[in-house]
Structures are given as C-alpha cells and as structure tokens.
C-alpha cells in the first residue's frame, strides 16, 4: 500500500513538473545590494536558498538608467552573485528564468553611500614598499628599488553563446526596445 501511494505521489509530482513546470521563487528580502565600489560597480547577491525553481536558472540584471546589463546563473544551492556598473540610487531590474521558461523579476535600488574599497582576495599577500625618487628626474622602472610594474588580470570576455542567450532573454522579457 505504501509503495502504491509513493508511486502515485511520484507520478503527480513528475506530471506537474513536465506539464506546467515549477514557478521560480525568489526571497526578495534575502537579496542584498552593495554600495558602489571604486570601479563604479555594485554587487547583487543572494544567499543559499534565496532562489529556487526548475534548474538551471539564468539571471539577467539591467540598470534602468544606464542600460548596462549583467548575466549569470543561480548556483545549485540557490545562491547567486552579479556585478553591474551603476550609480547611487539607480533602479536595477533582475530577471530569473528557469529551464522551463518560467520567469520571476524583482527590482532593487542601489544604496547611496560612500565608495567601498573591496578587500584583497583570500590568500593575497599585502606588501608595502617605499621608494624615494629625486625631484625632476624621470622614473626608471629598471632601477633598483623601483616599484614593480602593476598588471591587472581581467576576467575573460563572455562567449558568443552567452551573449546570444543574454540578448535573447532580454528581448523576450521586453527589456530591449
């Protein structure tokens, strides 16, 4: 009898998932928006369990004022994080799209406040050096005691497939005019 009930329950759940899908749910109260950092971007994040629905769930955020867009995916635990260029008090629309096509959108505001200098990545070594440069003389980077050249690593550009998917989702959601 128990096996029979379990089989019926499983059939009902499977039928619901395949017939109509599962609505994407977002705990808006758990979504956080950081103040602007030194690069003029904000981080929008949700902790584990913040988003659930038919995986994989894609995320697209667009700043209503400057039309900048960021795309990403919800992690299997329901957490997410996006970085997007913005200004204080901007309104950002975030669209969560499940694998079954079900969507949920929310709007968040960028908090006004002081710029935040991001902390160094975990495990980074922080060193300080003082160099005295005589006034009026050009800096010779090869000279002993000269500061090492600073090289910033940038993230790889999005693939053509990611760009096409983002444009397709933006167009489908009515965000592209």
C-alpha angles and dihedrals in degrees: 000000000000091000089050092052091046091052091050092048091049091049091050093049093046091048091051092050095048098038102047106357125224123291116244109246123200127188096218092187090062094053112102130197119200124217116259116288126214091276092055095251132123128212117227112195143168125199124233111298093025094114131030136166139102105341136261095052117189122207128209124181126188128185105227093212105045097023092229113155136204127187133195146136136262112247118239090257091058097256127125142176131195133176119208134171110250147146130238114285093013118149116232123196115210120196121196113197121190125211089256092058096255112140138197125186132193134179126225133184126227108238118237114235147102122321113266120222106217116236118247115268116269112278094019115142114230115207132170127203131184119214125186114212119189112239117260096016123112118247114255107201090198093059117108111265094022114136115260116255112267116231120186119206114219125203116259115268117258116269121252089250092055091049093049091048091049093049091046092051092046091050092047092050092051094244093122113071 
